[in-house]
Amino acid sequence: MLSRLAVSLGLLAAFGCATERHALVGGGEALVRRSGDRVFVRVRGEKAGFASLCMGDQGRVEILHASAALGTAVYGREGSRWRLENGFTFTVRDSPKTGPPTEAEKRAHLEKQGWLANPSHTGAPQRDYEIRLDERRRFLGVAFLTIDQPMTVSYWPPSMDPACRAMRLLQGYTDETMDFRPETWLPLR
């Protein structure tokens, strides 16, 4: 499945789909390619780490987290704050004991969650995402957390709100409320 994703990034270039290349504030880069109802995002950190994408609109935000496993957290807007609706449930695990996830696990995650990335128990610095766009996935923010000490955060776009690049969130922890500002992320539509 992810080999298909890597191939897709190359094939889309051959068919004239433009790739946007963005330097992450703090080091690394993000490559963003849109094709039909999909967006492909490659996040490259400078060292081993975890990638998280913030996607959403003015009423709902999803955090698409890729570490040793994949997890989605969802926040809904209540007035000026965002309240946690669903915390991370991690699936599609890359384990040193059981090995990488199966193709069936990856397909099921893509079908159910609408996105897929490459989990890595070693903290691979490159994460490739395939995301199915819908009416709620209108803005995109990219963050990468290096796991070497001291942990550091890289992110894009530079205007991105602090909530989407919060250390705890990037470590896979969710707070009950956050202060997201999706309008500070990349508009996808």
C-alpha positions in Angstrom: 0.0 0.0 0.0 2.7 2.5 1.0 4.8 1.4 -1.9 1.8 2.4 -4.0 1.9 5.8 -2.2 5.6 6.3 -3.0 5.0 5.2 -6.6 2.0 7.6 -6.7 4.2 10.6 -5.8 6.5 9.7 -8.7 3.7 8.9 -11.2 1.8 12.1 -10.4 4.9 14.1 -11.3 5.1 12.3 -14.6 1.5 13.2 -15.3 2.0 16.8 -14.5 0.6 17.1 -11.0 2.7 19.7 -9.3 4.4 19.0 -6.0 4.6 21.9 -3.6 7.9 21.8 -1.6 8.0 23.6 1.7 10.8 24.0 4.2 9.7 23.2 7.8 10.4 25.9 10.4 13.0 24.2 12.5 14.4 22.0 9.8 13.1 19.3 7.4 10.6 19.7 4.5 7.1 18.8 3.4 6.1 17.9 -0.1 2.4 18.3 -0.9 0.7 16.9 -4.0 -3.0 17.1 -4.8 -4.7 14.7 -7.2 -8.4 14.5 -7.5 -9.9 13.7 -4.1 -6.5 12.8 -2.6 -3.7 14.7 -1.2 -0.3 13.1 -0.7 2.1 14.5 1.9 5.7 13.5 2.4 7.2 14.8 5.7 11.0 14.6 6.0 12.5 15.4 9.4 16.2 16.0 9.9 16.4 13.1 12.5 14.3 10.2 13.7 10.8 11.2 14.9 7.1 11.3 14.5 4.9 13.2 12.0 1.5 14.7 12.6 -0.9 16.4 10.3 -3.6 18.8 11.4 -6.6 18.7 9.0 -10.0 20.3 9.3 -12.2 23.3 8.9 -13.8 25.9 11.2 -15.9 23.2 13.1 -13.8 20.0 13.2 -10.0 19.2 13.4 -8.4 15.9 13.0 -4.8 15.0 14.1 -3.3 12.3 11.8 -0.4 10.9 13.8 2.3 8.6 12.5 4.8 7.1 15.0 5.2 3.3 15.6 1.5 3.2 14.9 -1.1 5.4 13.3 -3.7 7.3 15.3 -6.5 9.8 14.7 -7.7 12.3 17.3 -10.7 14.5 16.7 -11.6 17.9 18.1 -14.9 19.8 17.7 -15.3 23.5 18.1 -17.3 24.8 21.1 -17.3 28.6 20.9 -13.8 29.8 20.8 -12.2 26.6 22.1 -11.9 23.1 20.6 -13.0 20.1 22.8 -11.7 16.6 22.4 -14.3 14.3 20.8 -12.1 11.2 20.2 -8.6 10.7 21.5 -6.0 8.6 19.7 -6.6 4.9 19.2 -3.5 3.5 17.7 -3.7 0.9 15.0 -1.5 -0.2 12.0 1.4 -0.8 14.2 5.1 -1.5 13.2 6.4 -3.6 16.0 9.9 -5.0 16.5 8.3 -8.2 17.8 5.5 -8.8 15.3 6.9 -6.9 12.3 5.3 -4.4 10.0 1.5 -4.1 9.5 -0.2 -6.3 6.9 -1.6 -5.0 3.6 -5.1 -5.9 4.9 -4.5 -3.7 8.1 -3.3 -0.8 5.9 -6.3 -1.1 3.5 -8.7 -1.3 6.4 -7.2 1.9 8.0 -7.4 3.8 4.7 -11.0 2.7 4.2 -12.2 3.5 7.8 -10.1 6.6 8.6 -9.6 8.0 5.1 -5.9 8.3 5.4 -2.7 6.1 5.6 0.9 6.7 6.5 4.0 4.6 7.2 4.3 3.7 10.9 7.9 3.1 12.1 9.0 1.7 15.5 12.5 3.1 14.7 11.2 6.7 14.1 11.9 6.9 10.4 12.4 10.5 9.5 10.3 10.2 6.3 6.6 9.7 6.6 4.4 9.4 3.5 0.7 10.1 3.9 -2.2 9.5 1.5 -5.3 11.3 2.6 -8.8 11.2 1.1 -10.2 14.7 1.0 -13.8 15.4 2.0 -15.8 18.6 2.8 -14.3 18.7 6.3 -10.6 18.4 5.3 -10.1 21.9 4.0 -6.9 23.0 5.8 -3.6 21.3 6.4 -0.9 21.9 8.9 2.3 19.8 9.1 4.4 19.0 12.2 7.4 16.8 12.9 8.8 15.9 16.4 12.4 14.6 16.6 12.8 12.0 19.2 16.4 12.6 19.9 17.1 14.5 23.1 16.4 17.3 23.3 13.1 16.8 21.4 12.4 19.5 18.9 9.4 20.5 16.8 9.5 21.5 13.1 6.4 22.7 11.4 4.8 24.3 8.3 3.3 26.7 7.4 5.1 29.3 9.4 1.8 30.9 10.3 0.5 27.7 11.9 -1.1 28.1 15.3 0.8 26.8 18.4 -1.8 24.2 19.2 -1.2 22.1 16.1 2.6 22.0 16.9 2.2 21.4 20.7 4.8 19.0 22.1 2.3 16.9 24.0 0.0 16.5 20.9 3.0 15.5 18.8 4.0 12.9 21.4 0.5 11.3 21.0 -1.2 12.8 24.0 -4.5 14.7 23.8 -5.7 17.5 26.0 -9.4 18.0 26.7 -9.3 21.4 25.0 -7.1 23.1 22.5 -7.0 26.4 20.7 -6.7 25.5 17.0 -6.8 28.1 14.2 -7.2 26.2 10.9 -7.2 29.4 8.9 -3.5 29.6 9.7 -2.9 26.3 7.8 -2.6 25.6 4.1 -6.0 25.9 2.4 -6.6 22.7 0.3 -9.8 23.9 -1.5 
